[in-house]
Structures are given as C-alpha cells and as structure tokens.
Amino acid sequence: MSSTPERGAKRKVTTHRLLQLKEEGSRITALTAYDYLMAQRLDQAGVDVILVGDSVGTVVQGRASTVTVSMDTMVYHAAIVSRAARRALVVGDLPFMSYQVNSDDALRNAGRMVQEGGVEAVKLEGGETVAPTVRRIVDAGIPVMGHLGLTPQSIHKFGTYQVRATEPEEAEELRRGARALQEAGAFAIVVEKVPADLAAAVTKELTIPVIGIGAGPGCDGQILVSHDMLGIYTRFRPRFVRRYAELGDAMGQAFEAYCADVRSGEFPNDDESY
C-alpha cells in the first residue's frame, strides 16, 4: 500500500490555502528545490511550499554567499522546479539587486519569475523599506512572500550570520516590518534566525502565515534548505538544521564503491551487459 500525505496529495496548495491552514492551526511545511527530481520528490511527499531559493548560489554553485546569484540563474532553476510541482505552491526568490533599485525593476523581475520561471509567487527580503515595492508587485497580481530577521542578501551589511533581533530596538523594527508587509499585501512571511519568543509573538500578531527557519516552534510553519536537512551540504551546519538523513556520506560511499568495482573489473558483470 502506498502512503498518502495526510493532507491529501491532490489538493493544490495556493496562497489562500496557506491562510486556511493558519486559521485551522495546521502547520505549513516548506523546503527548497533547484532541480526537477528534487522538486518532484518534495511534491510527492506532500510538502506544501517549494521555494526556489537563492541559496542555489551556495549549495549548488559553490559560492560563498547568495549575493552573486543572478536573475537569469533564478529564472532557469525556477522553470525546472515548476515543471515538476503538481500540488505544492512554488515560490521563487528575487535575487539581490533585482528589486532594490526601484519598483519598476522589481515588478519586471517578478513578472519574469512568473512568466518565464513558472512560479506562483515570489519572495523578497526586507521590511518597512520594501513594503511599497511589495504593494506594487501585489497590485499587479503577483503574490509576494516576505522575509525578515537574518536576511542573507544583506550579509555584507550585517557582517555575520548570528541571530538577529535580540535587542529591543531591532525586535521592534522586525515587528513593524512584519505589519508593514502584511498591510502591503504579502501572503506570508519567512522569519529567519530570530529569538523563538519574538517569532511566536509576531505569528500571533499577524493574520498571514509566518514560516520559521531557526525561529522556534511557535511559527505557523517551518522551512529548511533541503540540501541541509538531507546532509548533502556539509560546509557548515547551523544549530537550527535537523539532519533527517546523511546522504552526503551515503553518496560518497556509493561513488567509492563504483570506482572500486570499475577498476577491479567487477562492474559491469554478465547480467549488466548485452
């Protein structure tokens, strides 16, 4: 007997459905994907949201940060992922400098993600300062997910990946930003690497879903980078990442075994030949 996700694999996840899940008190699941096969597996497993993240820069391209990821790169990976997803809501990151210059650029690039990348929503980082841009994109008919707390595109400003909003002033700034994003029409917000009590308070204050990453259990849902939780990306291991598999080790062992079998002449055998 095949297992079926409790929520039902055939029910399409939409931005409206995410709001219903928050109202029902049902937790939202989200993971990242950058290629067809990973997206297909996530979709079949019943993941609610698949994020085509600019984390592609670090876990796929081997870059030191996400700030060098281009718009063309994001559209390329979004198109691949979108072809695989049937149930999940596909959200695409707008990369660094694709929305910060002006709202015209932001709208144009958000449109590219939808038209060329096939995503159903876009995500961008920032609070009060980007709220007018969010409103512009939403008014054009493109759903927007916000991102507050540790915002990786601002790593050169922060200078560190440490926990954000630990001081009262920054915590209040985050709360104002969350309210501004909601008022601007964002359908959900990712809150990254902030104190759990702050994330829980923001979650209660907002009517839209709050999805946490390193923000404790009080959010409406959780997101992780798939390569992190599968143990494939091992350059560093944040405290908030739970490893659900150690595929990096398993892959290494498989590759080594293959090399040994080829060199010894054990592969291919008669059954594997024509």
Backbone as CSV, one residue per row, in Angstrom:
resi,resn,N_x,N_y,N_z,CA_x,CA_y,CA_z,C_x,C_y,C_z
1,MET,0.852,-1.198,0.000,0.000,0.000,0.000,0.882,1.240,0.000
2,SER,0.583,2.151,-0.913,1.364,3.386,-0.975,0.879,4.356,0.068
3,SER,1.811,5.095,0.646,1.431,6.068,1.673,0.974,7.356,1.011
4,THR,-0.064,7.965,1.570,-0.597,9.220,1.060,-0.479,10.279,2.137
5,PRO,0.069,11.460,1.817,0.165,12.519,2.809,-1.189,12.784,3.452
6,GLU,-1.185,13.005,4.741,-2.429,13.184,5.486,-3.301,14.284,4.909
7,ARG,-2.638,15.329,4.333,-3.388,16.463,3.839,-3.990,16.207,2.456
8,GLY,-3.575,15.140,1.820,-4.123,14.821,0.502,-3.245,15.371,-0.597
9,ALA,-2.611,14.474,-1.348,-1.634,14.906,-2.340,-2.262,15.634,-3.521
10,LYS,-3.572,15.458,-3.735,-4.189,16.013,-4.933,-4.712,17.433,-4.735
11,ARG,-4.830,17.882,-3.527,-5.354,19.224,-3.288,-4.263,20.258,-3.513
12,LYS,-4.447,21.088,-4.519,-3.428,22.095,-4.865,-3.285,23.121,-3.752
13,VAL,-2.052,23.395,-3.400,-1.772,24.416,-2.393,-1.698,25.772,-3.071
14,THR,-2.465,26.709,-2.573,-2.482,28.078,-3.079,-2.192,29.030,-1.924
15,THR,-2.036,30.296,-2.238,-1.834,31.269,-1.162,-3.049,31.301,-0.239
16,HIS,-4.223,31.137,-0.806,-5.442,31.106,0.014,-5.443,29.880,0.919
17,ARG,-4.973,28.748,0.400,-4.925,27.526,1.205,-3.982,27.692,2.384
18,LEU,-2.872,28.387,2.199,-1.944,28.623,3.304,-2.610,29.420,4.414
19,LEU,-3.410,30.401,4.030,-4.151,31.183,5.020,-5.132,30.290,5.777
20,GLN,-5.795,29.377,5.067,-6.712,28.439,5.710,-5.973,27.548,6.703
21,LEU,-4.776,27.103,6.325,-4.000,26.248,7.223,-3.660,26.981,8.516
22,LYS,-3.322,28.268,8.404,-3.050,29.055,9.614,-4.300,29.145,10.472
23,GLU,-5.425,29.428,9.849,-6.678,29.556,10.588,-7.079,28.246,11.257
24,GLU,-6.752,27.128,10.598,-7.070,25.813,11.146,-6.089,25.378,12.231
25,GLY,-4.957,26.060,12.304,-3.918,25.648,13.237,-3.077,24.493,12.714
26,SER,-3.116,24.262,11.392,-2.321,23.207,10.765,-0.968,23.766,10.342
27,ARG,0.100,23.082,10.684,1.439,23.564,10.382,1.762,23.434,8.888
28,ILE,2.449,24.432,8.374,2.829,24.503,6.960,4.241,23.962,6.797
29,THR,4.425,23.112,5.792,5.746,22.550,5.525,6.335,23.182,4.260
30,ALA,7.607,23.528,4.320,8.275,24.151,3.173,9.722,23.685,3.104
31,LEU,10.193,23.436,1.896,11.580,23.053,1.649,12.027,23.665,0.329
32,THR,13.332,23.679,0.104,13.870,24.259,-1.123,14.115,23.188,-2.180
33,ALA,14.082,23.603,-3.433,14.459,22.742,-4.553,15.025,23.610,-5.660
34,TYR,15.927,23.021,-6.445,16.565,23.744,-7.534,16.554,22.940,-8.832
35,ASP,16.089,21.675,-8.765,16.078,20.821,-9.950,14.794,19.997,-9.985
36,TYR,14.556,19.360,-11.123,13.305,18.651,-11.382,13.089,17.475,-10.436
37,LEU,14.095,16.619,-10.288,13.913,15.411,-9.492,13.676,15.724,-8.016
38,MET,14.422,16.693,-7.467,14.212,17.072,-6.070,12.817,17.644,-5.887
39,ALA,12.407,18.521,-6.788,11.072,19.111,-6.693,9.985,18.043,-6.793
40,GLN,10.183,17.087,-7.668,9.208,16.009,-7.831,9.066,15.205,-6.542
41,ARG,10.192,14.892,-5.914,10.153,14.139,-4.661,9.468,14.931,-3.544
42,LEU,9.775,16.202,-3.458,9.142,17.041,-2.436,7.635,17.104,-2.660
43,ASP,7.252,17.275,-3.898,5.841,17.386,-4.236,5.100,16.096,-3.894
44,GLN,5.693,14.968,-4.234,5.067,13.680,-3.962,4.989,13.383,-2.466
45,ALA,5.913,13.946,-1.708,5.919,13.735,-0.261,4.869,14.575,0.464
46,GLY,4.279,15.529,-0.246,3.250,16.351,0.363,3.729,17.659,0.952
47,VAL,4.918,18.111,0.568,5.409,19.414,1.027,4.481,20.507,0.497
48,ASP,4.117,21.450,1.358,3.152,22.484,0.978,3.748,23.557,0.074
49,VAL,4.956,24.000,0.403,5.604,25.086,-0.340,6.988,24.638,-0.778
50,ILE,7.279,24.777,-2.057,8.626,24.547,-2.574,9.215,25.909,-2.921
51,LEU,10.296,26.254,-2.248,10.977,27.521,-2.506,12.169,27.287,-3.415
52,VAL,12.171,27.978,-4.551,13.360,28.005,-5.401,14.215,29.137,-4.840
53,GLY,15.087,28.786,-3.910,15.805,29.796,-3.156,17.072,30.273,-3.824
54,ASP,17.470,31.505,-3.508,18.762,31.971,-4.000,19.898,31.271,-3.263
55,SER,19.547,30.409,-2.311,20.534,29.518,-1.690,21.142,28.581,-2.721
56,VAL,20.588,28.554,-3.935,21.213,27.825,-5.038,22.664,28.268,-5.207
57,GLY,22.939,29.513,-4.870,24.292,30.034,-5.011,25.296,29.306,-4.139
58,THR,24.899,28.944,-2.917,25.822,28.277,-2.013,25.787,26.763,-2.155
59,VAL,24.584,26.165,-2.200,24.515,24.702,-2.161,24.645,24.043,-3.525
60,VAL,24.463,24.785,-4.610,24.593,24.214,-5.956,25.787,24.811,-6.690
61,GLN,25.936,26.125,-6.638,27.006,26.784,-7.392,28.326,26.872,-6.634
62,GLY,28.300,26.579,-5.324,29.532,26.607,-4.548,30.033,27.984,-4.205
63,ARG,29.150,28.970,-4.217,29.547,30.346,-3.899,29.565,30.567,-2.385
64,ALA,30.218,31.640,-1.953,30.341,31.919,-0.531,29.072,32.518,0.057
65,SER,28.244,33.153,-0.771,27.007,33.759,-0.299,25.998,33.784,-1.443
66,THR,24.826,34.324,-1.151,23.769,34.383,-2.163,23.803,35.656,-3.000
67,VAL,24.651,36.612,-2.648,24.554,37.932,-3.271,24.994,37.956,-4.731
68,THR,25.703,36.931,-5.182,26.163,36.920,-6.565,25.219,36.174,-7.505
69,VAL,24.123,35.657,-6.981,23.165,34.921,-7.811,22.419,35.895,-8.724
70,SER,22.323,35.565,-9.994,21.705,36.462,-10.972,20.231,36.144,-11.187
71,MET,19.547,37.076,-11.803,18.149,36.887,-12.145,17.997,35.754,-13.161
72,ASP,18.878,35.686,-14.117,18.818,34.618,-15.115,18.957,33.247,-14.468
73,THR,19.838,33.150,-13.482,20.012,31.878,-12.774,18.727,31.476,-12.062
74,MET,18.095,32.427,-11.404,16.871,32.119,-10.661,15.741,31.699,-11.600
75,VAL,15.616,32.374,-12.723,14.576,32.015,-13.693,14.818,30.605,-14.226
76,TYR,16.073,30.286,-14.511,16.427,28.965,-15.029,16.005,27.854,-14.054
77,HIS,16.400,27.990,-12.803,16.077,26.951,-11.818,14.584,26.927,-11.493
78,ALA,13.953,28.097,-11.478,12.515,28.148,-11.221,11.733,27.386,-12.281
79,ALA,12.133,27.533,-13.523,11.437,26.855,-14.616,11.549,25.341,-14.490
80,ILE,12.704,24.858,-14.064,12.902,23.420,-13.888,12.024,22.894,-12.768
81,VAL,12.031,23.593,-11.641,11.241,23.161,-10.478,9.755,23.220,-10.775
82,SER,9.317,24.278,-11.421,7.892,24.463,-11.696,7.325,23.344,-12.562
83,ARG,8.141,22.797,-13.434,7.669,21.705,-14.293,7.379,20.436,-13.494
84,ALA,7.988,20.303,-12.317,7.826,19.082,-11.524,6.680,19.165,-10.529
85,ALA,6.358,20.353,-10.053,5.388,20.505,-8.966,3.959,20.425,-9.468
86,ARG,3.173,19.613,-8.816,1.758,19.486,-9.155,0.876,19.982,-8.015
87,ARG,1.272,19.681,-6.793,0.468,20.053,-5.634,1.019,21.278,-4.901
88,ALA,2.319,21.311,-4.685,2.929,22.359,-3.871,2.821,23.733,-4.517
89,LEU,2.796,24.750,-3.687,2.910,26.132,-4.137,4.387,26.410,-4.392
90,VAL,4.724,26.847,-5.598,6.119,27.129,-5.940,6.383,28.628,-5.803
91,VAL,7.368,28.962,-4.985,7.748,30.349,-4.730,9.191,30.542,-5.185
92,GLY,9.459,31.632,-5.887,10.807,31.906,-6.367,11.421,33.123,-5.698
93,ASP,12.644,32.983,-5.252,13.360,34.124,-4.671,13.689,35.156,-5.742
94,LEU,13.490,36.417,-5.415,14.040,37.501,-6.216,15.444,37.767,-5.679
95,PRO,16.481,37.632,-6.508,17.853,37.742,-6.016,18.273,39.185,-5.729
96,PHE,19.433,39.292,-5.141,19.999,40.586,-4.773,20.060,41.525,-5.975
97,MET,19.612,42.764,-5.765,19.582,43.846,-6.743,18.562,43.651,-7.862
98,SER,17.652,42.696,-7.705,16.601,42.535,-8.707,15.348,43.322,-8.328
99,TYR,15.309,43.847,-7.097,14.132,44.595,-6.645,14.478,45.821,-5.804
100,GLN,15.768,46.003,-5.488,16.148,47.107,-4.604,16.267,48.465,-5.304
101,VAL,16.512,48.476,-6.613,16.772,49.744,-7.300,15.511,50.600,-7.374
102,ASN,14.434,50.033,-7.906,13.157,50.749,-7.959,12.042,49.739,-8.177
103,SER,10.824,50.186,-7.995,9.683,49.280,-8.086,9.420,48.818,-9.517
104,ASP,9.852,49.604,-10.500,9.695,49.175,-11.894,10.534,47.927,-12.160
105,ASP,11.795,47.980,-11.732,12.661,46.808,-11.875,12.087,45.621,-11.120
106,ALA,11.627,45.875,-9.911,11.090,44.806,-9.076,9.904,44.128,-9.745
107,LEU,8.993,44.923,-10.278,7.815,44.365,-10.934,8.204,43.601,-12.191
108,ARG,9.120,44.154,-12.950,9.566,43.493,-14.176,10.205,42.136,-13.863
109,ASN,11.038,42.086,-12.832,11.704,40.839,-12.477,10.751,39.836,-11.836
110,ALA,9.810,40.331,-11.059,8.786,39.436,-10.510,7.972,38.829,-11.646
111,GLY,7.685,39.643,-12.650,6.956,39.149,-13.815,7.732,38.088,-14.556
112,ARG,9.042,38.249,-14.662,9.883,37.236,-15.310,9.811,35.909,-14.562
113,MET,9.828,35.987,-13.237,9.777,34.767,-12.444,8.476,34.010,-12.678
114,VAL,7.392,34.749,-12.864,6.101,34.112,-13.103,5.998,33.631,-14.551
115,GLN,6.298,34.503,-15.503,6.133,34.167,-16.920,7.157,33.153,-17.416
116,GLU,8.424,33.389,-17.123,9.491,32.517,-17.624,9.812,31.384,-16.652
117,GLY,9.744,31.685,-15.372,10.093,30.687,-14.365,8.932,29.799,-13.955
118,GLY,7.709,30.242,-14.223,6.550,29.422,-13.920,6.160,29.349,-12.460
119,VAL,6.751,30.210,-11.610,6.401,30.176,-10.193,5.029,30.799,-9.976
120,GLU,4.480,30.551,-8.797,3.164,31.087,-8.457,3.247,32.260,-7.491
121,ALA,4.449,32.535,-7.005,4.669,33.651,-6.089,6.161,33.932,-6.035
122,VAL,6.516,35.116,-5.547,7.923,35.470,-5.389,8.193,35.822,-3.932
123,LYS,9.461,35.729,-3.540,9.865,36.106,-2.187,10.960,37.153,-2.267
124,LEU,10.893,38.126,-1.373,11.948,39.130,-1.296,12.212,39.484,0.154
125,GLU,13.398,40.020,0.400,13.840,40.307,1.755,13.603,41.771,2.120
126,GLY,13.332,42.009,3.404,13.183,43.377,3.895,11.837,43.640,4.514
127,GLY,11.762,44.741,5.280,10.533,45.083,5.992,9.883,46.356,5.499
128,GLU,9.913,47.381,6.333,9.215,48.627,6.001,9.731,49.258,4.710
129,THR,11.031,49.166,4.463,11.591,49.834,3.287,11.132,49.208,1.974
130,VAL,10.827,47.911,1.980,10.400,47.253,0.741,8.887,47.124,0.638
131,ALA,8.169,47.564,1.661,6.708,47.431,1.653,6.064,48.089,0.430
132,PRO,6.472,49.309,0.028,5.877,49.891,-1.182,6.122,49.045,-2.431
133,THR,7.297,48.430,-2.514,7.599,47.552,-3.645,6.708,46.316,-3.621
134,VAL,6.513,45.772,-2.435,5.613,44.619,-2.286,4.219,44.985,-2.773
135,ARG,3.741,46.145,-2.369,2.402,46.598,-2.779,2.319,46.705,-4.301
136,ARG,3.358,47.236,-4.918,3.365,47.395,-6.380,3.261,46.039,-7.077
137,ILE,4.016,45.068,-6.585,4.006,43.734,-7.193,2.667,43.044,-6.964
138,VAL,2.157,43.147,-5.752,0.870,42.517,-5.425,-0.259,43.136,-6.244
139,ASP,-0.221,44.442,-6.394,-1.268,45.123,-7.173,-1.265,44.672,-8.632
140,ALA,-0.122,44.186,-9.104,-0.037,43.694,-10.475,-0.523,42.245,-10.588
141,GLY,-0.888,41.654,-9.461,-1.433,40.297,-9.482,-0.442,39.196,-9.165
142,ILE,0.732,39.559,-8.626,1.750,38.560,-8.290,1.863,38.446,-6.773
143,PRO,1.567,37.272,-6.205,1.683,37.103,-4.752,3.121,37.250,-4.275
144,VAL,3.287,37.843,-3.101,4.618,38.090,-2.549,4.728,37.503,-1.147
145,MET,5.822,36.790,-0.913,6.189,36.317,0.424,7.328,37.190,0.929
146,GLY,7.224,37.648,2.155,8.273,38.473,2.741,9.331,37.627,3.433
147,HIS,10.395,38.296,3.883,11.491,37.606,4.571,12.146,38.592,5.529
148,LEU,12.091,38.272,6.827,12.616,39.155,7.863,13.590,38.408,8.767
149,GLY,14.273,39.172,9.622,15.245,38.584,10.532,16.605,38.568,9.881
150,LEU,17.255,37.405,9.892,18.507,37.265,9.154,18.173,37.204,7.673
151,THR,18.604,38.205,6.941,18.345,38.266,5.503,19.683,38.093,4.790
152,PRO,19.930,36.900,4.230,21.249,36.581,3.678,21.764,37.551,2.617
153,GLN,20.863,38.199,1.877,21.325,39.148,0.863,21.986,40.380,1.489
154,SER,21.763,40.568,2.784,22.365,41.713,3.489,23.561,41.299,4.329
155,ILE,24.165,40.154,4.007,25.252,39.638,4.831,26.416,40.611,4.933
156,HIS,26.701,41.361,3.884,27.823,42.300,3.944,27.503,43.491,4.858
157,LYS,26.227,43.775,5.014,25.813,44.819,5.952,25.915,44.319,7.384
158,PHE,25.421,43.095,7.622,25.461,42.526,8.968,26.871,42.092,9.353
159,GLY,27.590,41.505,8.389,28.932,41.015,8.657,28.983,39.693,9.393
160,THR,27.815,39.093,9.658,27.765,37.856,10.418,26.421,37.178,10.203
161,TYR,26.402,35.858,10.426,25.150,35.108,10.329,24.548,34.842,11.711
162,GLN,24.921,35.650,12.680,24.410,35.464,14.036,22.917,35.791,14.123
163,VAL,22.312,35.378,15.237,20.885,35.608,15.482,20.581,37.097,15.421
164,ARG,19.457,37.437,14.773,19.042,38.828,14.650,17.937,39.158,15.658
165,ALA,17.714,40.457,15.850,16.611,40.981,16.660,16.658,40.518,18.109
166,THR,17.854,40.423,18.650,17.980,40.074,20.066,17.856,41.301,20.964
167,GLU,18.064,42.481,20.398,17.927,43.722,21.147,16.537,44.317,20.912
168,PRO,15.993,45.010,21.908,14.620,45.532,21.806,14.372,46.397,20.575
169,GLU,15.337,47.239,20.215,15.141,48.142,19.086,14.984,47.369,17.776
170,GLU,15.857,46.384,17.562,15.773,45.603,16.329,14.547,44.688,16.338
171,ALA,14.183,44.210,17.532,12.990,43.361,17.633,11.744,44.151,17.254
172,GLU,11.664,45.385,17.716,10.518,46.220,17.372,10.521,46.576,15.892
173,GLU,11.712,46.770,15.330,11.820,47.040,13.897,11.283,45.854,13.094
174,LEU,11.598,44.644,13.557,11.102,43.450,12.873,9.580,43.371,12.953
175,ARG,9.022,43.694,14.107,7.565,43.638,14.262,6.888,44.679,13.377
176,ARG,7.475,45.860,13.289,6.924,46.879,12.399,7.019,46.427,10.946
177,GLY,8.143,45.818,10.615,8.316,45.334,9.252,7.305,44.263,8.892
178,ALA,7.028,43.377,9.834,6.047,42.316,9.591,4.668,42.909,9.345
179,ARG,4.300,43.881,10.161,2.989,44.526,9.978,2.929,45.266,8.649
180,ALA,4.040,45.930,8.276,4.075,46.671,7.019,3.935,45.732,5.826
181,LEU,4.587,44.575,5.889,4.489,43.607,4.797,3.067,43.073,4.668
182,GLN,2.444,42.794,5.808,1.055,42.317,5.773,0.129,43.368,5.175
183,GLU,0.307,44.610,5.603,-0.533,45.694,5.093,-0.291,45.938,3.605
184,ALA,0.925,45.644,3.144,1.253,45.833,1.727,0.695,44.712,0.855
185,GLY,0.187,43.657,1.489,-0.444,42.585,0.726,0.324,41.287,0.661
186,ALA,1.443,41.164,1.389,2.172,39.900,1.402,1.261,38.793,1.919
187,PHE,1.383,37.591,1.328,0.513,36.490,1.740,1.134,35.635,2.833
188,ALA,2.446,35.802,3.083,3.151,35.054,4.119,4.506,35.712,4.344
189,ILE,5.150,35.357,5.452,6.460,35.911,5.777,7.349,34.805,6.317
190,VAL,8.571,34.735,5.813,9.593,33.881,6.402,10.334,34.698,7.447
191,VAL,10.513,34.121,8.632,11.274,34.776,9.698,12.462,33.880,10.017
192,GLU,13.664,34.416,9.800,14.868,33.592,9.907,15.756,34.002,11.069
193,LYS,16.129,33.011,11.855,17.149,33.108,12.891,16.927,34.306,13.831
194,VAL,15.780,34.285,14.482,15.440,35.282,15.495,15.005,34.530,16.751
195,PRO,14.981,35.186,17.908,14.547,34.511,19.131,13.156,33.899,18.993
196,ALA,12.982,32.716,19.558,11.731,31.981,19.415,10.537,32.745,19.971
197,ASP,10.718,33.449,21.087,9.583,34.167,21.675,9.143,35.333,20.787
198,LEU,10.104,35.977,20.114,9.761,37.060,19.200,9.004,36.516,17.990
199,ALA,9.486,35.421,17.424,8.820,34.823,16.266,7.401,34.385,16.625
200,ALA,7.226,33.819,17.816,5.899,33.386,18.247,4.964,34.580,18.413
201,ALA,5.497,35.686,18.948,4.680,36.886,19.137,4.246,37.464,17.793
202,VAL,5.162,37.519,16.837,4.833,38.025,15.502,3.799,37.129,14.847
203,THR,3.944,35.835,15.017,2.995,34.878,14.442,1.588,35.122,14.963
204,LYS,1.472,35.408,16.242,0.158,35.670,16.842,-0.411,37.014,16.395
205,GLU,0.477,37.992,16.150,0.018,39.330,15.779,-0.535,39.383,14.354
206,LEU,0.012,38.544,13.468,-0.355,38.624,12.058,-1.492,37.672,11.706
207,THR,-2.237,38.057,10.687,-3.285,37.177,10.172,-2.763,36.303,9.039
208,ILE,-1.595,36.643,8.483,-0.997,35.842,7.415,0.001,34.859,8.031
209,PRO,0.299,33.760,7.351,1.212,32.761,7.902,2.635,33.277,8.075
210,VAL,3.248,32.839,9.166,4.661,33.106,9.438,5.381,31.763,9.417
211,ILE,6.369,31.644,8.540,7.116,30.402,8.370,8.523,30.610,8.912
212,GLY,8.898,29.799,9.870,10.164,29.998,10.549,11.300,29.158,10.015
213,ILE,12.506,29.679,10.176,13.737,28.912,9.951,14.720,29.389,11.011
214,GLY,14.977,28.538,11.968,15.783,28.957,13.108,15.060,29.969,13.967
215,ALA,13.730,29.857,14.031,12.926,30.828,14.776,11.981,30.140,15.757
216,GLY,12.277,28.916,16.116,11.498,28.232,17.136,10.214,27.608,16.629
217,PRO,9.495,26.917,17.533,8.299,26.149,17.165,7.003,26.942,17.129
218,GLY,7.055,28.224,17.466,5.821,28.999,17.578,5.314,29.592,16.283
219,CYS,5.965,29.300,15.167,5.526,29.817,13.866,4.435,28.929,13.273
220,ASP,3.816,29.421,12.203,2.757,28.659,11.537,3.317,27.514,10.698
221,GLY,4.588,27.548,10.400,5.215,26.504,9.607,6.719,26.601,9.692
222,GLN,7.388,25.698,8.999,8.847,25.659,9.028,9.387,25.457,7.616
223,ILE,10.576,26.002,7.378,11.278,25.786,6.113,12.738,25.489,6.404
224,LEU,13.320,24.597,5.631,14.748,24.322,5.677,15.261,24.214,4.247
225,VAL,16.568,24.374,4.093,17.207,24.090,2.820,17.326,22.573,2.709
226,SER,16.785,22.000,1.651,16.752,20.541,1.515,18.137,19.921,1.594
227,HIS,19.126,20.558,0.980,20.483,20.013,0.999,21.048,19.974,2.418
228,ASP,20.577,20.864,3.282,21.000,20.860,4.689,20.364,19.696,5.443
229,MET,19.049,19.569,5.334,18.358,18.549,6.131,18.621,17.131,5.627
230,LEU,19.108,17.008,4.385,19.466,15.700,3.850,20.934,15.344,4.104
231,GLY,21.690,16.284,4.648,23.090,16.015,4.923,23.960,16.003,3.685
232,ILE,23.504,16.684,2.624,24.300,16.768,1.394,25.265,17.939,1.470
233,TYR,24.763,19.085,1.921,25.612,20.275,2.065,26.216,20.255,3.461
234,THR,27.527,20.149,3.540,28.180,19.952,4.834,29.243,21.003,5.151
235,ARG,29.257,22.086,4.376,30.275,23.116,4.634,30.102,23.707,6.036
236,PHE,28.879,23.893,6.441,28.595,24.269,7.827,27.230,23.718,8.201
237,ARG,26.977,23.628,9.499,25.739,23.039,9.979,25.115,23.950,11.036
238,PRO,24.154,24.788,10.643,23.516,25.680,11.602,22.810,24.891,12.706
239,ARG,22.725,25.478,13.861,22.065,24.838,15.004,20.619,24.466,14.708
240,PHE,19.949,25.258,13.868,18.528,25.027,13.629,18.242,23.917,12.615
241,VAL,19.294,23.365,12.000,19.084,22.318,10.990,19.040,20.947,11.664
242,ARG,17.939,20.240,11.476,17.870,18.842,11.879,18.173,17.982,10.670
243,ARG,19.140,17.080,10.799,19.505,16.188,9.714,18.545,14.994,9.700
244,TYR,17.754,14.884,8.664,16.841,13.766,8.523,17.475,12.610,7.746
245,ALA,18.645,12.824,7.206,19.402,11.796,6.515,20.848,12.275,6.426
246,GLU,21.740,11.342,6.122,23.153,11.676,5.897,23.519,11.239,4.479
247,LEU,22.833,11.853,3.514,23.015,11.431,2.131,24.391,11.780,1.584
248,GLY,25.027,12.774,2.152,26.374,13.108,1.708,27.311,11.937,1.928
249,ASP,27.245,11.318,3.118,28.072,10.152,3.409,27.689,8.985,2.509
250,ALA,26.375,8.758,2.350,25.900,7.645,1.525,26.346,7.810,0.065
251,MET,26.286,9.041,-0.429,26.722,9.297,-1.811,28.219,9.032,-1.958
252,GLY,28.997,9.498,-1.007,30.434,9.280,-1.065,30.783,7.795,-1.080
253,GLN,30.099,7.021,-0.238,30.336,5.582,-0.182,29.951,4.914,-1.499
254,ALA,28.830,5.337,-2.089,28.389,4.764,-3.360,29.381,5.071,-4.475
255,PHE,29.869,6.298,-4.538,30.823,6.678,-5.580,32.130,5.898,-5.438
256,GLU,32.585,5.738,-4.191,33.817,4.995,-3.941,33.658,3.526,-4.346
257,ALA,32.482,2.948,-4.030,32.225,1.550,-4.382,32.190,1.371,-5.897
258,TYR,31.583,2.322,-6.588,31.535,2.273,-8.047,32.942,2.310,-8.647
259,CYS,33.744,3.241,-8.173,35.107,3.355,-8.683,35.885,2.053,-8.457
260,ALA,35.710,1.468,-7.257,36.405,0.226,-6.940,35.956,-0.911,-7.854
261,ASP,34.649,-0.987,-8.118,34.128,-2.064,-8.972,34.588,-1.914,-10.412
262,VAL,34.638,-0.696,-10.913,35.102,-0.481,-12.288,36.583,-0.841,-12.403
263,ARG,37.378,-0.396,-11.444,38.821,-0.639,-11.503,39.174,-2.113,-11.341
264,SER,38.354,-2.835,-10.607,38.620,-4.262,-10.389,38.045,-5.130,-11.497
265,GLY,37.227,-4.544,-12.362,36.584,-5.302,-13.419,35.306,-5.989,-12.988
266,GLU,34.847,-5.724,-11.754,33.629,-6.355,-11.238,32.365,-5.745,-11.827
267,PHE,32.477,-4.528,-12.285,31.349,-3.862,-12.958,31.784,-3.442,-14.358
268,PRO,30.990,-3.745,-15.391,29.716,-4.490,-15.336,29.945,-5.998,-15.410
269,ASN,28.970,-6.781,-14.867,29.064,-8.230,-14.971,28.219,-8.711,-16.155
270,ASP,28.082,-10.004,-16.303,27.347,-10.549,-17.454,25.891,-10.106,-17.459
271,ASP,25.258,-10.047,-16.276,23.851,-9.636,-16.203,23.655,-8.172,-16.558
272,GLU,24.694,-7.399,-16.485,24.619,-5.973,-16.768,25.165,-5.639,-18.155
273,SER,25.323,-6.678,-18.973,25.846,-6.491,-20.323,24.846,-7.060,-21.333
274,TYR,24.961,-6.640,-22.598,24.066,-7.099,-23.653,24.806,-8.080,-24.562
